[in-house]
Amino acid sequence: MTAVRRAAAGAVIALAVVAPLVVAAPAHADSVRDSEYWLDAYGFDDAWQYTLGAGATVAVIDTGVDGSVRELRGAVVDGTDVSGLGAPDGQMPVGDGNPEHGTMVASLIAGRGTGYGDGVLGVAPEASLLSISIALANGEVVDPDEQVADAVRWAVDHGADVINMSLTRNSLDWPESWDDAFSYAFDHDVVVVAAAGNRANGTNEVGAPATIPGVVAVAGVDVAGDASFDASSQGITIAVAAPSEELVGVVPGGGYVDWSGTSGAAPLVSGLAALVKAAHPELDAASVINRIIATARPKGEPVPGPIYGYGLIDAGAAVGADVAPVTANPMGDLDAWISTYRPSSDAGSLDSIVIPAPTATPAPQPAAALEEGGPGVYTLIHWAVPLGLLLGFLILMATFALGAVAHFRRLLHK
């Protein structure tokens, strides 16, 4: 487990990724494409009948995006570093936790593939990317909270339509510097998407920025579309749910990794927001968000609820359905929240708010204990070895995984 430094307010900013049960480099690029089950199951194939995302720009606030990998060549059009550790263009992976994380996230948004039917294809393969590198683990030069605020402002000033944040502060509240930065984004008509966090990392309740009014908070589901035990969390701010298990991404320098976490669910929704914006450029951010939640497939009770929000995303419907525009962000108004809670000296903390779970669902417990002394994050481990050498291990761990999934499903239906 990789330790991360505490932020000024006593919280920890961590990447919303969990260490998967099995990590392997697939033998061929075409097997990678075959494993992208979400492209068909969640309607992205249908959405592509309208647009592939050209004209929309997504900012990836993460550990840096390696734009030299085959899938991302030409996708990263600008970038910067706000950590004091990275390259001026934001394309050098930074941080001593999961430096490959940003490239993996970016490939799910706008991967171009490596040829017909080969390589990772993002959900908005013609969208443009901005890479903003941040460092949230040991050795950072700039305070993590300030890095995030600076990154959001830079993204807005450089033309982002959507900002993806696959990270969590592991607390319900956030610093006042984020008030200004996120209000700036909303005032400039930018959609902000954030990962809900993962129980495996100790995030049982959604943490900021996914708790900020106006942000699209994304929960995670397994391949069957049921709530993920390890790779998701719960909270009253959840907007929608998307796949967070058995994902595949590109790593810096090339190669592929299987991974899990709402870090992967969030970019699927960010890519969807890019598709909606590309297909309907006249829509403001509030109406883009409304299309995503209004067309989601309801799941669980109540709707919206703390596990799935408004339901599972449906990309084809979000892009192509007849949905009336709205005049206000359906995920809330940050300025109204600030005017209500910030004036008093002890306001701004959401830690006293109880995030309820559905009465039929036991409150999930962390899948792994945290290190003594505070929250931490698991390092996503990956290695490049022939797939055949892992066959025996795959069989063993697959058996274990099936048992774990079956156990969780029994819990959900009690």
Rosetta blueprint (number, residue, H / E / L):
1 M L
2 T E
3 A E
4 V L
5 R L
6 R L
7 A L
8 A L
9 A L
10 G L
11 A L
12 V L
13 I L
14 A E
15 L E
16 A L
17 V L
18 V E
19 A L
20 P L
21 L L
22 V L
23 V L
24 A L
25 A L
26 P L
27 A L
28 H L
29 A H
30 D H
31 S H
32 V H
33 R H
34 D H
35 S L
36 E L
37 Y L
38 W H
39 L H
40 D H
41 A H
42 Y L
43 G L
44 F H
45 D H
46 D H
47 A H
48 W L
49 Q L
50 Y L
51 T L
52 L L
53 G L
54 A L
55 G L
56 A L
57 T E
58 V E
59 A E
60 V E
61 I E
62 D E
63 T L
64 G L
65 V L
66 D L
67 G L
68 S L
69 V L
70 R H
71 E H
72 L H
73 R L
74 G L
75 A L
76 V E
77 V E
78 D E
79 G E
80 T E
81 D E
82 V L
83 S L
84 G L
85 L L
86 G L
87 A L
88 P L
89 D L
90 G L
91 Q L
92 M L
93 P L
94 V L
95 G L
96 D L
97 G L
98 N L
99 P L
100 E L
101 H H
102 G H
103 T H
104 M H
105 V H
106 A H
107 S H
108 L H
109 I H
110 A H
111 G L
112 R E
113 G L
114 T L
115 G E
116 Y L
117 G L
118 D E
119 G L
120 V L
121 L E
122 G L
123 V L
124 A L
125 P L
126 E L
127 A L
128 S E
129 L E
130 L E
131 S E
132 I E
133 S E
134 I L
135 A L
136 L L
137 A L
138 N L
139 G L
140 E L
141 V L
142 V L
143 D L
144 P H
145 D H
146 E H
147 Q H
148 V H
149 A H
150 D H
151 A H
152 V H
153 R H
154 W H
155 A H
156 V H
157 D H
158 H L
159 G L
160 A L
161 D L
162 V E
163 I E
164 N E
165 M E
166 S L
167 L E
168 T E
169 R L
170 N L
171 S L
172 L L
173 D L
174 W L
175 P L
176 E H
177 S H
178 W H
179 D H
180 D H
181 A H
182 F H
183 S H
184 Y H
185 A H
186 F H
187 D H
188 H L
189 D L
190 V L
191 V E
192 V E
193 V E
194 A E
195 A E
196 A L
197 G L
198 N L
199 R H
200 A H
201 N H
202 G L
203 T L
204 N L
205 E E
206 V L
207 G L
208 A L
209 P L
210 A L
211 T L
212 I L
213 P L
214 G L
215 V L
216 V E
217 A E
218 V E
219 A E
220 G E
221 V E
222 D L
223 V L
224 A L
225 G L
226 D L
227 A E
228 S L
229 F L
230 D L
231 A L
232 S L
233 S L
234 Q E
235 G L
236 I L
237 T L
238 I E
239 A E
240 V E
241 A E
242 A E
243 P E
244 S L
245 E L
246 E L
247 L E
248 V E
249 G E
250 V E
251 V L
252 P L
253 G L
254 G L
255 G L
256 Y E
257 V E
258 D E
259 W E
260 S E
261 G L
262 T H
263 S H
264 G H
265 A H
266 A H
267 P H
268 L H
269 V H
270 S H
271 G H
272 L H
273 A H
274 A H
275 L H
276 V H
277 K H
278 A H
279 A H
280 H L
281 P L
282 E L
283 L L
284 D L
285 A H
286 A H
287 S H
288 V H
289 I H
290 N H
291 R H
292 I H
293 I H
294 A H
295 T L
296 A L
297 R E
298 P L
299 K L
300 G L
301 E L
302 P L
303 V L
304 P L
305 G E
306 P L
307 I L
308 Y L
309 G E
310 Y L
311 G L
312 L E
313 I L
314 D L
315 A H
316 G H
317 A H
318 A H
319 V H
320 G H
321 A L
322 D L
323 V L
324 A L
325 P L
326 V L
327 T L
328 A L
329 N L
330 P L
331 M L
332 G L
333 D L
334 L H
335 D H
336 A H
337 W H
338 I H
339 S H
340 T H
341 Y H
342 R L
343 P L
344 S L
345 S L
346 D L
347 A L
348 G L
349 S L
350 L L
351 D L
352 S L
353 I L
354 V L
355 I L
356 P L
357 A L
358 P L
359 T L
360 A L
361 T L
362 P L
363 A L
364 P L
365 Q L
366 P L
367 A L
368 A L
369 A L
370 L L
371 E L
372 E L
373 G L
374 G L
375 P L
376 G E
377 V E
378 Y L
379 T L
380 L L
381 I L
382 H L
383 W L
384 A L
385 V L
386 P L
387 L H
388 G H
389 L H
390 L H
391 L H
392 G H
393 F H
394 L H
395 I H
396 L H
397 M H
398 A H
399 T H
400 F H
401 A H
402 L H
403 G H
404 A H
405 V H
406 A H
407 H H
408 F H
409 R H
410 R H
411 L H
412 L H
413 H L
414 K L
